[in-house]
Amino acid sequence: MESAELVEDFYRLLAARDGVALHELLAPEIVVQYHAKESHLPWAGRFDGHDGFDEFLAAVGDRLEIVDANRHEPITTENHVVVQTTGTWRVKRTGAVIHGAMCNIFGVMNGKIVSYEVHADTASFREALAD
């Protein structure tokens, strides 16, 4: 499977909330990194392995719902797929709405996702969660 197809499957299964199938796409040693100070967002920092991936998704999913997400054409290299997304999220607790952009960088080796980095508008998410 090509790297871009693997990442497309990742997003499809993420939307379907199919954790079992998602794990099949991930290397056991996957590293998830949300680049922000850990004190700024509950899902900031590094998460290791399938359990870490699940912890990251739960931290986000417990607090936010995706209203709209538009992924731009991915940029691919031999071992990386970069996806820019613009979208709208809603804070579950308060209903605050966030409009923003993010860049996800996937590391891919041997047909598995080995890393998932998120670079996002941390300030907007932090501000909305503080309300």
C-alpha positions as CSV (number, residue, x, y, z in Angstrom):
1,M,0.0,0.0,0.0
2,E,1.3,3.5,-0.9
3,S,2.0,5.9,2.0
4,A,-0.7,8.3,0.8
5,E,-3.3,5.5,0.7
6,L,-2.3,4.4,4.2
7,V,-2.9,7.9,5.5
8,E,-6.2,8.1,3.7
9,D,-7.3,4.9,5.3
10,F,-6.2,6.3,8.7
11,Y,-8.5,9.3,8.3
12,R,-11.3,7.1,7.0
13,L,-11.0,4.8,10.0
14,L,-10.6,7.7,12.4
15,A,-13.9,9.2,11.2
16,A,-15.5,5.8,11.6
17,R,-14.1,5.5,15.1
18,D,-12.8,2.0,14.3
19,G,-10.0,1.7,16.8
20,V,-9.3,-2.0,16.1
21,A,-8.8,-1.3,12.4
22,L,-6.8,1.8,13.1
23,H,-4.3,-0.2,15.3
24,E,-3.7,-2.4,12.3
25,L,-2.4,0.6,10.4
26,L,-0.1,1.6,13.2
27,A,3.3,0.2,14.1
28,P,3.3,-1.1,17.7
29,E,6.0,1.5,18.5
30,I,4.1,4.5,17.0
31,V,5.1,7.9,18.5
32,V,2.4,10.6,18.5
33,Q,3.7,14.1,19.1
34,Y,1.5,17.2,19.5
35,H,3.8,20.1,19.5
36,A,2.8,22.4,22.3
37,K,3.6,22.8,26.0
38,E,2.0,20.1,27.9
39,S,0.5,22.6,30.3
40,H,-1.3,24.3,27.4
41,L,-3.5,21.5,26.2
42,P,-4.5,18.1,27.7
43,W,-3.3,16.3,24.5
44,A,0.0,18.1,24.1
45,G,3.2,16.1,24.4
46,R,4.4,12.7,23.4
47,F,2.4,9.5,23.4
48,D,4.0,6.1,22.7
49,G,2.6,2.9,21.3
50,H,-1.0,1.9,20.7
51,D,-1.9,2.8,24.3
52,G,-0.4,6.2,23.9
53,F,-2.2,6.7,20.6
54,D,-5.5,5.8,22.3
55,E,-4.8,8.1,25.2
56,F,-4.1,11.0,22.7
57,L,-7.3,10.3,20.8
58,A,-9.3,10.1,24.1
59,A,-7.8,13.4,25.3
60,V,-8.9,15.2,22.1
61,G,-12.2,13.3,21.7
62,D,-13.4,13.9,25.2
63,R,-13.1,17.6,24.7
64,L,-13.7,18.4,21.0
65,E,-16.0,17.4,18.2
66,I,-15.1,18.0,14.6
67,V,-17.7,20.2,12.9
68,D,-15.9,20.4,9.6
69,A,-12.4,19.3,8.3
70,N,-11.0,19.9,4.9
71,R,-7.8,18.1,4.1
72,H,-5.7,19.5,1.3
73,E,-3.8,17.4,-1.2
74,P,-1.1,15.5,0.7
75,I,2.6,16.0,0.1
76,T,4.4,12.7,0.0
77,T,8.0,11.5,0.2
78,E,9.3,8.0,0.5
79,N,8.7,7.8,4.2
80,H,6.5,10.8,5.1
81,V,3.0,12.1,4.3
82,V,2.2,15.7,5.2
83,V,-1.5,16.8,5.3
84,Q,-2.6,20.3,5.9
85,T,-6.2,20.6,7.3
86,T,-8.4,23.6,7.8
87,G,-11.5,23.1,9.8
88,T,-13.9,23.9,12.6
89,W,-14.1,22.3,16.0
90,R,-16.5,22.7,18.9
91,V,-15.6,22.4,22.5
92,K,-18.0,19.9,24.0
93,R,-18.2,21.5,27.5
94,T,-18.9,25.1,26.4
95,G,-19.9,25.0,22.7
96,A,-17.1,27.4,21.9
97,V,-16.1,27.2,18.2
98,I,-12.6,27.1,16.9
99,H,-11.7,27.8,13.3
100,G,-8.2,26.9,12.5
101,A,-5.5,25.0,10.5
102,M,-3.2,22.2,11.3
103,C,-0.5,20.2,9.7
104,N,-0.2,16.5,10.3
105,I,3.1,14.7,9.5
106,F,3.0,11.0,9.2
107,G,6.1,8.8,9.3
108,V,5.6,5.6,7.3
109,M,7.8,2.5,7.2
110,N,7.1,-1.0,6.0
111,G,3.5,-0.3,5.3
112,K,2.8,1.0,8.9
113,I,2.4,4.5,10.4
114,V,5.4,4.9,12.8
115,S,4.9,8.5,13.8
116,Y,2.1,11.1,13.8
117,E,3.1,14.7,14.5
118,V,0.5,17.5,14.9
119,H,1.4,21.1,14.4
120,A,-1.7,23.3,15.1
121,D,-2.9,26.7,16.2
122,T,-2.4,25.8,19.8
123,A,-3.4,29.3,21.0
124,S,-6.9,29.1,19.5
125,F,-7.5,25.7,21.0
126,R,-6.2,26.7,24.4
127,E,-8.3,29.9,24.4
128,A,-11.5,28.0,23.5
129,L,-10.9,25.4,26.2
130,A,-10.3,28.1,28.8
131,D,-13.8,29.6,28.4
